[in-house]
Amino acid sequence: MLPSEPEPVPEPDPEPEGEPLPALHDELALGATHSCLLERSGRVQCWGSDRFGQLGDPDAAVAHDAHRATAAEVRGLSGVIDLAVGTFHSCALLDTGRARCWGHGGFHQLGNANTDDSRQPVELTGLGRAVELALGEGHSCARLASRRVACWGRNTFGQLGDGTTTDRATPAEIADLEGVLQLVAGRDHVCARVDGGEVRCWGGALDGQMGDGHRGEPEGYRTRPVVVPGVSDAMDLVAGSAHTCAILAAGTVRCWGRGDGGQLGNGPGGWASLRAVTVPRLRDAVQLAAGAAHTCARTAAGQLPCWGFNNLGQLGDGTQTVHHAPVPVPRVADAVDVAAGARHTCARRSSGEVWCWGANGAGQLGDGTTEDRLSPVRVRGLSAPPAGGVQP
């Protein structure tokens, strides 16, 4: 049974002047087993697993093996300017600064004051004017126009950053975090890039996700943001399941957290790195993407070096070989956007086409099949790209 739409809520008080809403652009966002694309028209299309309704189709059957292997539009959305996808849920930021979410809601991560899953977008209540969203497994966060952060949902590991481990049904601001420029979420942790390029993280810390040299002893988590040493000029940030990477001003990349699958890119090593380490032979990165145990970068030239676990082809190099240092995706040399799911990766090319590779058991590659792919395949069902391609 579908959850009912929440009662209308009063418009929030106007936010003080702050950061403007983001400019609309095509954007990829991947979950554990589903994938979505925000088109410049403001339309969102998704494909892959629909176990919790994360494809946003109120007429689709929801079951353990429910899926769709080609792209289709999320219904009930308009004016979308930003898109975020968590492990099993998705949220869209509207041009009004408000947000709507759908999919798994068992930990209040949809932000509509209940724990029902939803096959259609529902209004997120109690949130100020948002400019960016970041979703984890059972929690969600938003960067506000005031450059502060509000989070809601599961808080077992302090991933809401409010100093407690109490779940929140509606958004609550983090008191001691200001000047936030970018927000990313892993499975149970969150990191923020702030004014000056410093990075602060909070939440689960057992795998070194905080990057501060500790595992959050004795509890194994941090309920308040802590500074990541050695990362003082970050330009971009990404969080995988239990690792985080940052692009520094020189185009180099540093990563920290869990590394047993090679996802830190610094060569064979131990289980995790509690401090940031440098990815060698990578000097011109402009964007990052991270999955469960793999990481990819997009270079200024449009190439995609990837590294980490590769058992299902998530590195796209035609093999199933683990790589502890970056290797190129041979069939994509003109990428303008890249995103990673748990065990799959997708890139938008200069032509406007989207190509994906890796795990495909739920149709998350969008090629009409459920066959894993070691090399990129084109997503079917998307709108035809405009003549002359698209700009990043």
N, C-alpha and C positions, 0 to 999 in steps of 0.2 A: 504494500500500500504506500502511495506517495505521501510524503509529509505535506501538510497544508501550508499554504503561503502564510508568512507571519503577518500580524496586523500592521497596518501602516504606522510608522513612527514619525514623530515630528522631525523636521529638518534640524540638524545640529546648528548650534550657534556658529556664526561666521568665524573662520579661523583668522588669526592675524596674518598680515601679508607675509609670504614666505616663498618657498620654491614653487615655480609654476608647474603645471601638469606637463608630463613628457610629450614631446612631439610624436605623432602617430607614425609608426613604421612597421613593416613586416617583422614578425618576431616568432621564433621557435621556442617551445617550452615542453620538456619531456618529464614524465613521471616514471614510476617503476616499470610499468607495462603498458602505458598509453602515451600518446604523443599529440600535441596540439600546435596549431599555427594561427597567429593573429595576422590577418591581412590588413593592408593599408585602408581598405574600405571600412574597417571596424568590425568585420565578420570574423568569428572564430570557428575553425574546423578542427575536429579531433578524430583519432582512430586508435585502435588497439583494444585493450581490456575494458570491459564495462561491468566488472564484477560489483562495483559499488555505485554505479551510475556516473562514473567520471567522464563519460563522453557527452553528458548533457542532453540526452534524448529521452524525453518523458514517455515515449511510446515503446522504447526498447525493453526487452526482457532483461532483468538483472539476475544473474546467476554466477556460480563459481567460474564457469567456463564461457560466460557471455563475452563476445568481442565483435569488433568490426574491422575488417582487414583493408578497408579503403576509407578515405577521408569523407566526412559529412559535417554539416554545419551544426553548431550548438544552438539550440533554439531558445528564444526568450531573451536574447541579448541584442543591444544596440548601443552605439556610441562607445565602444570599447577602445581604449587607448593603451592599455598595458595588460599583460597576461602573465600569470605565474601558475606553475604546476607543482604539486607535492607528490608524495609517494602514491597516494590513491585519491587525491582531491585536486580541484582546480579552482582558481579565482580570477575574475576579470575586473580591472579597474575601469570605471566609466569616466566620460569626459566631465561629469559633475563632481568628480573627486570621491564618489562613493564606490562600493564594490559589491559584487555578487559572486557567490561560491556554489559549487556543486560537487557531488561525489561522496566520499566517505566522511561521515560526521560523528563517529563514535566517541571522539574525545572533545567535542565542541569546536573542532577546527573549522567548521563552516561559519562560525560566529553568529548564528541566528538563535542562540539561547536554547537549543535542544541537541540531542545526540542522534537524531535520525540521519540516515543517508538520504541524499536527494538526487534524483535523476534530472532535475532542472535547476537552473540558477536561482538561489534564494538571496534575499537582501541581507547584507551583513550589518548588524545593528550596533550602534554606540561607537562608531569609528569617526574620527575627525576627517578632515580633508586629506586623503592619501595621495601620494605621488609614485609609490612603488610598493609591490607586494613580494613576499618571500615565504615559501611554504615548505615545511618539513614533512615528517611522517604523520604525526598527530597534532601538530601545532602550526600556527600561521602568524605572520608578523607583517606590519605595514610601516613604511617610512612616510611620515606626515610632511605636509608643506612647511611645517615649523622646524623640519630637520630633527625631529624627535622620533621615537619608535614606540609603537603599541603592539602587543602580542596577545594571543588568546589560544585556548585549546589545552592540550596535554602539557603537564609541567613536572613530570616525574623526575627529570634530571635538571630542573632549573632553566629549561630552554625558553621560558617566557621572560627571564631576566629581571624579575621583580623582587628578588631576594627570598622567594619562597619556593616550595614544591607543590603548591596548590593549583589544581586545574582552574582555568578561567573560561566561563561560558561566553564572555564578551570581552572586547579589547581593553587592555590596561596598559597605560604608558609606563616605560622604564624611567624611573625618576632621575638617575644620574648619567644619562646618555644624551648628549647634544651634538649638533653640528654634523649629523650623519648625511653622507653623500651617496652611499650604496649599502644595500642590505642583501645578504644571502643566507640560506638555511640548508643545513644538512639533515640527516635523519633525526638526530636529537640535539643538535647544536645550531647556533646562529652566530654570524660574524657581521660586523659593520665596518665600513671604511668611513673615516671621519675627516673633517677639515685638516689639511696638512699631510694627508696620506697615511696616518696611523690606522691600525686595525685593532679592533676590540672584539672579543668573542665571549660567549657564555653558553651554558648547557652541559651536555655530556662531555666528559674529559678523559675517560679511561684509555682512549687511544691517542691521546695527545692533541685532541682537537682545539685546545686553547692556545697551543703554541708557546706557552709561557714556561716550559720546562718541567711542568708538573702534571699529574693525572687527577688533580682536584682532590688530593688526599684530605681526610680519610674517606669521604663520601663517594668520590669518583665523578663529581660534577661541580660546576660553578653556577651559583644562582645570580651572580652579578657580573657585568662585563669586566674583563681583564685585558690588559694591553699585550699584544703579540710583539715581543722584542725582535729587533732585526728587520722589521717591516715598517719603514717610516715614510716611504714615498710611493705607496700603492696607487695604481691608476685603474685597476680592475680587480675584481674579486670573484671567486666561485667556491661553492661548497659541494663536495660529494657526500656520500653517506656518512663517512667518519674522517674525512680529510678536507683540507682547505688549501687553496692556492691563490697567489696574488701576482699580478703583473706589476713590476716596479717601473719607475720613470724611464729607465734605460731600455725597456722592452724585455728585460730578463724576467724569469719566473721563479718564485720561491714557494715551496709547499711544506705543510706540516700535518701531523695526525697519523692515521693508520696507513701503513705502507707495505703490508705483506704481499699484496698483489702487484707491486711495482708502481702503484699510482702516484708516488711522490717523484718519480722520474730521476732519482739520483743514484741509480745503480742498485744491485742486490744488497739487501740489508736486513735489519731485524723487523720485528712486528710493526713498530711505529717509530716516528720521530717526534719527540716532545718539543722540538724547536724547528723553526723554518730552515729548510735546506734548499740549495739552488739546483734547478734543473739545468744540466749542462747542454751546451751546443744549441741554445735557444736564445736568440737575441732580439727578435723583432715581433714579439707577440703583441696582439692588439685585443684579443678576446680569449676567454677560457671556458671550458665546459668540463664537468666532472660527474661521474656516475658512481656506482657502488665501489668499484676498485679499478677504474680507469680514468684517464684525464686526456683532454685534447686542447690544443691551442689553435687559434687562427692567426696567421701572420699577416702583415701588411700587404703581402703579395697575393693573399687568398689561399695559401697552402694550409694543410691541416696536419701537423705533426701530432701523433697520439702516443700514449705510453700506458703501461699497466697490464692488468689481467685481460686475457684475450680468448678465453675458452669458447666463446660463442661468436667470435669475429668482431667484437665491439671496437677493435682498433682499425678495422677496414682495410688491412693490408693484404688480404687474401689468405691469411694463415690463422692458426689457433695458437700461436707462439706468444708467450708472455714476453713483453719488452720492458726493461727497466730504464730505458732511455727513449727519447722521442724517435718515432719512425713515421714516414709520410703516408697519408692515404693516397694511393696512386691515381685513383680515378676522379679525384676532386682537387682541382688546382685553382679554382675561381670562386671560392666560398666567400659569402658576405655575411653569414651568420652560422653559428654552430651551437648545438645543445646536446646534452647527454642524459639518458635515462639510466636505470640501474645497470642494464647490460646491453644497451643499444645506443646508437649515436645518429644524429641527423644533421644535415647541413643544407642551407639555402644557397643556391648558386647564383651567379650574376645574371643568368637567364630568367630567374624567378622560380625555377624548378626546385623541389625539395627531394633530396636523396638520403636514404637511411641504410644502416647496416648493423649487424649484430643479432641479438636474440629477437625472435619473431613468433614465439609460441602463442601470443595473444593477438597477432596481427599488427603489432606496434610499428612495423616498418612500412605499413600502408601500401604494399605492393600487390595486394589481393590474395596473398598466401599466408601460411603460418610456418614457412620454412625459414630457419636461421640463414643469414647471409654473411659470408666472409668478406664480401666486397659490396660497395654501394649499389642500391637499386632505387628507382624513382617511385615516389609516392603517387598513387593513383587517386583520382577524384577531386583534386584541387582545382581551383579556377585556373584558366589559362593565364600565364603571365603576360603582362602588357608588352606590346611591341617594343623592341629595344631593350628588354630586360628591366631590372629594377636596380635601384641604388641601395647601398647598405644603410 
